[in-house]
Amino acid sequence: MALSDLYLSRLAEVERRYRELSEELSDPALFSDRERYARLAREHAELEPVVEAYREYQRILKELAENKELLEEEKDEELRELAREEIKQLEERLEVLEKEIPLLLLPRDPNDEKSVILEIRSGAGGEEAALFAADLLRMYTRYAERRGWKTEILSANETGLGGFKEAILRIDGKGAYSRLKYESGVHRVQRIPVTESGGRIHTSTVTVAVLPEADEVEVEIRPEDLRIETMRASGHGGQHVNRTESAVRITHLPTGITVYCANERSQHQNRATAMKILRARLYEMALREQQEKIQAERRSQVGTGDRSERIRTYNFPQNRVTDHRVGLTLYRLEEVLDGDIDEILDALITHFRTEALKREEENLLRKAA
């Protein structure tokens, strides 16, 4: 399928802008304005893959035309055969580019390369929900290990049986947000709880929120907007618990967001961790408000939609995992809970890219009308 005139027009615009940026960046006077230079260099780098693909597309079209002309005019059968082989290879590459280029033109999520703060909370189901929250915490931790990413538990509220009412995990790795951003929502588990003597299957829920980690420059937090309280940590085990006022609770007064952190031994460490979580929540709130203002058909994952939406079911009796958004069902629950979730994540990324592509094509049509 050849690229439409709308796409070709958009590509020509991108190439024109790329050439303008190249000229500006070659101007020695620009080096005196570091901020502007960094901004233009970033835009230039973002456009480069699109321009390279477009130029390759143009080159292949030209070579195809030349080879087809040769095939029509050449009498030597050996040269004709070489032309046919060349045409076949060029057409295969052209087909790949015709699929890749529209995706390259999609607006880039500026958060995709960021690390994430992943919040897991038990929902309906009491102790069984808390135990499944622990399963999900392990699943995401194992997935991060598979990718070579670093993890750090920022906050955890553990129950007596080893479950979690809440656990907040930082995953530090390039592109972590781009892989995990569609995990926000309600995860449902169906299994016989360890606390169930009658052997009945129970349904419990856990909510997951995936937040892009925000830099200090991206979220301004004024000291006067904070109420910071210290208290003794409470929880299971540990000789240090309840002996010093090391726990910290920070309330952001304008929004009412409250963060409690007692994982670290020192008040200073707990305060730094709580500020990191607060910054991520405020950044996510700002992104969500921005998306609502422009009335996007789907929130860019800030949440792939409402957090109350059930996105996935983990059914233990059937060894089944089903993602309801893409209709994907896998019968390898144990492997999934051990962090083998790339197949699910790939399906989600493809699905939401396809949806974004449809919206981009509609936008191009509207602009052309």
N, C-alpha and C positions, 0 to 999 in steps of 0.2 A: 504494500500500500504506500503510494508516494505521499510525501508531505504535502499538505494542503497549502494554498496560496496564503492563508492566514498565518500558518507557521513560518513559511518562507519570508513573509513580510516582517514577522517578529524577529526572526534570525538575522535579517539584514539590519534591523534596528540595533540588535545586540552587538553585531560586528562593528557597526558604526561607532557605538559608544565605546567599545573596546579600543578602537583605533584612537579615539579622542583621549582616552585615559593613558594610552601608551605615550602619546605626544606630551601630555601634561607631566607624566612621571619622568620623562627624559629632560625636563627643564631644570637646570641646576638651582634656579631661584626657589624651587619648591622645597628644597632641603631645609630652608630656614623655618618653615612652618611644619613642624613634626606631626602635629595633630592632623592637619589636612593631608599630608603625605601618607600617613598611616591609613586614613579613611579611603583615599583613592587607590592605594596599593591593595587594600582588602577587597574593594569592589572589582579591581582589575583581576585579582586572583579568582574571585567567584565567577567572573564571566569567561575566564580562559577555557574551562572544559567545554562550554557551549560553543565557543568560537572554533576550537580545534575540531569538534565533531562536525560543525557546519562546513568548515573548509574541506574536511575529508569527504563529506557528502557531495560537495560541488566537484571535487577532484574525481570521485568515482563516476559521477554522472558524465563528466567529460570523457573519461577513459572508456566508459561503456559505449558512448556514441562513436568513438573512434574505432573500437573493436567491431561494432556492428557494421560500420561503413566498410571496414577491411573485409569482413565476411562476405559482404555483397559484391565487392569489387575483385577480390583476390581469386586467382585461378588455381594456385598451388594448394593442393589438398593438405599438405603438412602444415602450412601456415594457417589455413582455414581451421584446422583442428586445434592449433594453439590459440587462435582467436576464440573458439568455442569454450575452451577450458578457462581462458581469462574472463570471458563473459560470465560463466557460471560462478567463479570465485567473487567477481565484483558484485553480482546480483545478491549473493549470500551476505556479503558485508553490507550492502545497501539495505537489505531487509533488517539487519541488526540495528543499523543507525536510525532507521525510520521508527523503531521502537524506543531507542535510547534517547533521541533528541527531545521529544515531547516531555520526557521525565526530567531531563536536564533543565528545561525551561520553567519547571515548576518553581514557585517561590520557595526559597530555602528557609527552613526553620532555624533561626539564629541560635537556638538552644541545643541543637542536635549534638554538638561536640562536647557538651558539658557533662560533668559528673552529676550524680543524682542523690537526692535524699528520699529514701523510700520508707513510707510509713505504713505499718501493718497493724490493724486493730481488730480484735475479736468482736463479732456482731451477735446475731441471734444464735443461741445454743449453749450459753454458759461455759462450763469447763471444757466441753468438747470443742467449742469455737476457739477457745484459748489454745488448746492443743494443736488445732489445725493452723492457727497463726504461727506456732512454732515450726510446723512443717513448711509453711510458705517462707518463713525467714531462712530456713535451711536451704530451700530450693533456690532462692535468689542468691544466697551466699555461695552455693555450689556453682551456680551459673557464672557468677562473677569470677570464681576461681578458674573455670574453664576458659574464660576470655582473658585471663591474666590481669584482671582488675583487682584493686585493693578494696577491702571492706573494713568498716569500723562501726560497731554498734554505738550509736550516740545516746540512746536512751532505751530502757527496757523495764517493763512492769510485769514481773514474773509471778505466776500462780504456784500454788503448792505442789501441783502434779507435773510441773515442768512446762506448762503452757505460758502464753503471753497475753495479757489484756491489751498491751500495746508494745510495739518494738519499732524503733527508728534506726534505720540502717543507712550509712553513707557508703555509696559505691563510687570509687574514684577511678575513672578510666575514660580515655578519649572515646567519644561516641556512645557512652553509656546511656545517655538520655534518648538518643536516636533508636536504640534497640529496645529500651524498656518503657517508653512513654505511653504505649498502649495497654499497659498492665493495670492502670487505674480503674477501679470499679469494685463490684462485689463478686467475690469468689465463693462458690457454694460447694460444700462437701457433703457427700452422702455415704455414711458408713455406720457400723455398729460401734458405739463408743466403748472405751475401756471401762467406763463407769456403768455400762448397761448390762444387767444380769440376765435379762430376758431375751437377748439376741435380736432386738429390733433395730432396724436401720433408722438412724436419725439424720435429719438435715440441719446443718449449721452454716453460718456465713462468717466471712472475714472480709473486711474492706482493705483495699490497698490504694495508696495515693503515691504517685511518682512525681516528684518535684525537681525541676532543674535547679542545681545549686547556684545561688546568686552571689556575685562578687559584691564587695562593699560599695563599689562605685555605682552599681545598678540599683541599689535600694538604700535610700537615705533614711536612717533611723535617728531621730533627735533624742538626746538624753532625757529631755523634759517629757517625752511621750512614753517613757518607760516607768513602770513600778517594779522594783526589784526587791524580792523578799528572800531571806535565807532561813533555813530550817534544818532540823535533823532529818537525815535520810531514813526512810522506812523500807523494809523489804526482808527477804529471806536470807539468813546466813550472813557470815562475814563479821569479824570482831570489830570492824570499824563502824558498823551500822549503829545509828542512834547515839553515838558518843560525841560527835561534833556537829556543828551547824554547817555542813558542807553542801547540802542540797540547795538548789537555787530555783526560784519560780519567777519568771519574767512575764509581765502583762503589758502588752502594747495598748495603751489607753485609747487611741483613736479607733482601733478596730476591735478591741476586746480579745484579741488572740492571746492565749496564755500558753507558755511553754514551761514544763517542769523537768529538771535534769538533776539526777542524783547518782549517776553512774561512776563519776570520777571521785578520787579521794579528796581533792581540794576544791574549795569554793571557787577559786579562780578558773580552774579547768571546767567546772560545771557551768559557770557563767559563759565562758567562751563557746561551749558546745550549745547551750541554750540559744545564744545569739545567732549561731549558724543555722539552727532549725527555724528560728523566728524569721531570719532574713529570707530563707527559702519559701516560707509560707506567705510572706508579704509579697515576694516577687511573683509567686503563682497567682495570688489574688489580683495583682495589677494586670497580669497577662489575661486572666479570665475576664476582667472588666473590659479590657481592650477588645477582646473577641466579641463580647456581648454588644458593645457599642456599634461595631460594624456588622452586627447581625450575621455572623458566619453561619452557614448551614450546619457545620460541625465544629465544635471547639477544637482548636489545635491542642494537643494533649498537654496541657493544663488539665484535661480530662478528655477522653474520647467520648465525651458526653457526660451524663450525670453519674455521680459516684454511687447513687442508689441503684443504678442499672446493674442487673446480674450479667456478668460477662462470661463466666466460665463455671463449669461444673466438674468436680472430681468425684467420680463414682467408684468406690472401692470394691463392692461386690462384683462389678462388671469389668474391673481393671480399666476403666474408661475415663478419658478427659475430653470434654467437649467445649470448644469456644463458640459461643452462641452468635457472635457477631459475624463470623465467616463460615459457620456451619462445619467447622473442622472437628473430626472425632478421631482420637488416637486410642488404641488399646494397649497402652504401655505406661500405665500410671506410675509404676515404681521408678522407671527411668526419668519421667518428667519431674517427679518430686526430688530426684537426685540432681536436678539442674539441667537436664537435657531438653531444653525448651526452644531451641533454635527453629525447629520446624513450625512451631506455633507462631513465634515472633516473625518469621519470614512471611507466613501467610497473612498476618495482620498488616505488615508493612506493605506488601503487594496490594492488599485490599484498599487500604487508605490512600495509597498513591494513586490507584485507579480512580477512586472517588475524587481525589484532588485534580486529577487529569481531566475528568469530565467537567468539573467546575471551571478549570482554566480554559477549556475549549468553549464553554458557554460564554465566558468573559470575552474571549477573542471574537466570537460571533457578534456579541452585543456592541463591541467597539467598532466592528466593521459595518454594522447596520446604519 
